[in-house]
């Protein structure tokens, strides 16, 4: 890959983001049975169910309001007082970004909902014990940032910190052979300066990074674009065929590469 060479035969790599416990409980047993390896990318702040992705908090809060509609007015006033006014409370909640994520904790406290209880009861994330077990079974692990921000909303210094700290944590704690990283959300809007920092030959932060732009080449050969398989009812086979046909079409127009 460093030399931009094609594999000797058709091949694919399965990757999974967010470090969810369903990988251990459901997915890994299937992959082991079929002899298929995979990489799982972890948000280091969420390992062992110590915290929760802010978008998950948004979904849980909306569900709680639906079950308790009397909270609608109270929370509408709360968000309006914090600069988020809209006729639809659900739209307000879904519009909250990473930088304003602490509003979810305050809102949960107001309506007597506990994200901590959810984490302890449902345990949505992998534990360190499970990760070590999966690693011994041949699965690789990389980082998915510390706490899942959108990188285009961060300055360069924070992008580097989120990446470096999470990658070093995963590699050292779980004794991984490579420094691997998958962008949370997308690498869209990320500058080439960050990739130069990633892959600097003298002091490289990463061995490889992964993004989600579909089947495309990338300006940086060690930034691997992936085919997203979620968010659609189409079969995996159809998704891959469509991506491949689209790739060939764009290749004919010399538009099948991502430039940062």
C-alpha positions as CSV (number, residue, x, y, z in Angstrom):
1,X,0.0,0.0,0.0
2,X,2.9,2.4,0.7
3,X,4.0,1.9,-2.9
4,X,0.5,2.2,-4.3
5,X,0.6,-1.4,-5.5
6,X,-2.6,-3.5,-6.1
7,X,-3.2,-6.8,-4.2
8,X,-2.3,-9.9,-6.2
9,X,-6.0,-11.0,-6.0
10,X,-9.3,-9.4,-5.1
11,X,-9.6,-8.8,-1.4
12,X,-11.4,-6.8,1.2
13,X,-11.0,-5.6,4.8
14,X,-13.8,-5.5,7.3
15,X,-13.7,-2.6,9.8
16,X,-16.1,-1.7,12.6
17,X,-16.3,1.7,14.4
18,X,-17.2,2.8,17.9
19,X,-16.1,-0.3,19.9
20,X,-19.7,-1.5,20.6
21,X,-20.2,-4.6,22.7
22,X,-22.3,-6.2,19.9
23,X,-19.1,-6.8,18.1
24,X,-18.0,-9.2,20.9
25,X,-21.5,-10.7,21.4
26,X,-22.8,-11.1,17.9
27,X,-20.3,-10.2,15.1
28,X,-17.0,-11.8,16.3
29,X,-18.4,-15.3,16.7
30,X,-19.6,-15.2,13.1
31,X,-16.3,-13.9,11.8
32,X,-14.3,-16.5,13.8
33,X,-16.5,-19.3,12.4
34,X,-15.9,-18.1,8.8
35,X,-12.2,-17.3,9.4
36,X,-12.6,-13.6,8.5
37,X,-10.3,-11.0,10.3
38,X,-11.4,-7.5,11.1
39,X,-10.4,-4.2,12.7
40,X,-12.4,-2.5,15.4
41,X,-11.8,1.2,16.0
42,X,-12.3,2.4,19.6
43,X,-13.2,5.7,21.2
44,X,-10.9,5.6,24.2
45,X,-13.2,7.6,26.5
46,X,-15.9,5.0,26.1
47,X,-14.0,1.8,26.7
48,X,-15.3,0.0,29.8
49,X,-18.6,2.0,29.5
50,X,-17.0,5.1,31.2
51,X,-18.8,7.6,29.0
52,X,-21.3,7.8,26.1
53,X,-21.1,9.3,22.6
54,X,-23.0,12.6,22.6
55,X,-25.1,11.6,19.6
56,X,-26.3,8.5,21.6
57,X,-27.1,10.9,24.4
58,X,-29.3,12.9,22.0
59,X,-31.2,9.7,21.0
60,X,-31.7,8.6,24.5
61,X,-32.9,12.0,25.6
62,X,-35.4,12.1,22.7
63,X,-36.8,8.7,23.6
64,X,-37.1,9.8,27.3
65,X,-39.1,12.9,26.2
66,X,-41.4,10.7,24.0
67,X,-42.1,8.6,27.0
68,X,-42.6,11.6,29.2
69,X,-44.2,14.4,27.0
70,X,-44.7,16.7,30.0
71,X,-41.0,17.4,29.7
72,X,-41.3,19.0,26.3
73,X,-42.0,22.5,27.5
74,X,-39.5,22.4,30.4
75,X,-36.6,21.3,28.0
76,X,-37.7,23.7,25.3
77,X,-37.2,26.6,27.7
78,X,-33.9,25.1,28.9
79,X,-32.5,24.9,25.3
80,X,-33.9,28.4,24.4
81,X,-32.1,29.9,27.5
82,X,-28.9,28.3,26.1
83,X,-29.3,29.8,22.6
84,X,-31.1,27.0,20.9
85,X,-34.7,28.0,19.9
86,X,-36.8,26.0,17.5
87,X,-40.5,25.0,17.3
88,X,-39.4,21.4,17.3
89,X,-37.6,20.2,20.4
90,X,-36.3,17.0,18.7
91,X,-34.7,19.1,16.0
92,X,-33.0,21.3,18.7
93,X,-31.6,18.2,20.4
94,X,-30.3,16.7,17.1
95,X,-28.7,20.0,16.2
96,X,-26.4,20.1,19.2
97,X,-22.8,19.5,18.1
98,X,-19.7,18.2,19.9
99,X,-18.7,21.6,21.3
100,X,-22.1,22.0,23.1
101,X,-22.4,18.3,24.1
102,X,-22.4,19.2,27.9
103,X,-25.9,20.6,27.4
104,X,-27.1,16.9,27.2
105,X,-25.9,16.2,30.7
106,X,-27.6,19.3,32.1
107,X,-30.8,18.5,30.2
108,X,-30.7,14.9,31.6
109,X,-30.3,16.2,35.1
110,X,-33.3,18.5,34.7
111,X,-35.6,15.7,33.6
112,X,-34.2,13.1,36.0
113,X,-32.6,10.8,33.4
114,X,-29.3,9.1,34.0
115,X,-26.9,8.3,31.2
116,X,-24.7,6.6,33.9
117,X,-27.5,4.1,34.7
118,X,-27.9,3.4,31.0
119,X,-24.2,2.6,30.7
120,X,-24.2,0.3,33.7
121,X,-27.3,-1.6,32.7
122,X,-27.0,-1.8,28.9
123,X,-23.1,-1.8,28.7
124,X,-23.1,-0.7,25.0
125,X,-19.3,-0.6,24.7
126,X,-16.6,-3.2,24.8
127,X,-14.7,-3.7,28.0
128,X,-10.9,-4.0,28.3
129,X,-11.3,-7.7,29.1
130,X,-13.3,-8.3,26.0
131,X,-10.9,-6.3,23.8
132,X,-7.9,-8.4,25.1
133,X,-9.8,-11.6,24.4
134,X,-10.7,-10.5,20.9
135,X,-7.1,-9.4,20.3
136,X,-5.9,-12.9,21.3
137,X,-8.4,-14.3,18.8
138,X,-6.7,-12.4,16.0
139,X,-8.7,-9.2,15.7
140,X,-6.9,-5.9,15.4
141,X,-7.8,-2.7,17.2
142,X,-7.2,1.0,16.3
143,X,-8.4,4.3,17.6
144,X,-11.5,6.3,16.6
145,X,-10.5,9.4,18.5
146,X,-11.0,10.1,22.2
147,X,-14.6,11.0,22.3
148,X,-15.9,11.1,18.7
149,X,-15.8,14.8,17.6
150,X,-16.3,15.8,14.0
151,X,-12.7,16.7,12.9
152,X,-13.7,19.5,10.6
153,X,-15.0,21.4,13.7
154,X,-11.6,21.1,15.5
155,X,-8.5,23.1,15.1
156,X,-5.3,21.4,13.9
157,X,-3.8,21.1,17.4
158,X,-6.9,19.4,18.8
159,X,-7.1,17.1,15.8
160,X,-3.6,16.0,16.5
161,X,-4.2,15.6,20.2
162,X,-7.4,13.5,19.7
163,X,-5.6,11.3,17.3
164,X,-2.2,10.9,19.0
165,X,-3.5,10.2,22.5
166,X,-6.2,7.7,21.4
167,X,-3.9,5.8,19.1
168,X,-1.1,5.6,21.6
169,X,-3.6,4.4,24.3
170,X,-5.0,1.6,22.1
171,X,-1.6,0.5,20.8
172,X,0.1,0.4,24.3
173,X,-2.8,-0.8,26.5
174,X,-3.8,-3.6,24.1
175,X,-0.4,-4.4,22.6
176,X,-1.4,-3.7,19.0
177,X,1.2,-4.1,16.2
178,X,0.1,-1.0,14.2
179,X,-0.9,2.6,14.8
180,X,-4.3,2.6,13.2
181,X,-6.9,5.3,13.2
182,X,-10.4,5.8,11.7
183,X,-11.9,9.3,11.4
184,X,-15.1,9.8,13.4
185,X,-17.9,10.8,11.0
186,X,-15.6,11.7,8.0
187,X,-12.3,13.1,6.9
188,X,-14.2,15.7,4.8
189,X,-12.9,19.2,5.5
190,X,-9.6,17.9,7.0
191,X,-6.5,19.6,5.6
192,X,-3.5,18.0,4.0
193,X,-1.4,19.5,6.8
194,X,-3.0,17.0,9.2
195,X,-2.1,14.0,7.0
196,X,1.4,15.3,6.6
197,X,1.6,15.2,10.4
198,X,0.1,11.8,10.5
199,X,2.6,10.2,8.1
200,X,5.8,12.2,8.6
201,X,8.6,9.7,8.0
202,X,10.7,10.8,10.9
203,X,8.1,11.0,13.6
204,X,4.9,9.5,12.2
205,X,1.7,9.4,14.4
206,X,0.0,6.7,12.3
207,X,0.7,3.7,10.1
208,X,-2.6,4.0,8.4
209,X,-5.8,6.0,8.7
210,X,-9.3,5.2,7.5
211,X,-12.2,7.3,6.2
212,X,-15.7,6.9,4.7
213,X,-15.8,8.4,1.2
214,X,-16.6,5.1,-0.5
215,X,-14.6,3.2,-3.0
216,X,-12.1,5.9,-4.0
217,X,-8.3,6.5,-4.2
218,X,-6.9,9.1,-1.9
219,X,-4.2,11.8,-2.2
220,X,-2.5,10.1,0.7
221,X,-2.1,6.4,-0.1
222,X,-2.0,5.5,3.6
223,X,-5.4,7.1,4.2
224,X,-7.8,4.3,3.1
225,X,-11.3,5.2,2.0
226,X,-14.0,2.7,3.1
227,X,-17.4,1.8,1.8
228,X,-20.1,2.6,4.5
229,X,-22.4,-0.3,4.9
230,X,-25.0,1.3,7.2
231,X,-27.8,3.7,6.8
232,X,-29.4,1.8,3.9
233,X,-31.7,-1.1,3.4
234,X,-29.7,-2.4,0.4
235,X,-27.8,-5.7,0.7
236,X,-24.1,-5.7,1.1
237,X,-23.7,-7.2,-2.3
238,X,-25.7,-4.4,-3.9
239,X,-23.8,-1.7,-2.1
240,X,-20.4,-3.1,-3.2
241,X,-21.5,-3.6,-6.8
242,X,-22.9,0.0,-6.9
243,X,-19.7,1.4,-5.4
244,X,-17.5,-0.5,-7.9
245,X,-19.6,0.6,-10.9
246,X,-19.5,4.2,-9.6
247,X,-15.7,3.9,-9.1
248,X,-15.2,2.8,-12.8
249,X,-17.4,5.6,-14.1
250,X,-15.5,8.2,-12.1
251,X,-12.2,6.7,-13.1
252,X,-13.0,7.2,-16.7
253,X,-13.5,10.9,-15.9
254,X,-10.4,11.0,-13.6
255,X,-12.6,11.9,-10.7
256,X,-12.2,8.9,-8.5
257,X,-9.7,10.3,-6.0
258,X,-10.1,12.3,-2.8
259,X,-8.0,15.4,-2.6
260,X,-7.6,17.1,0.8
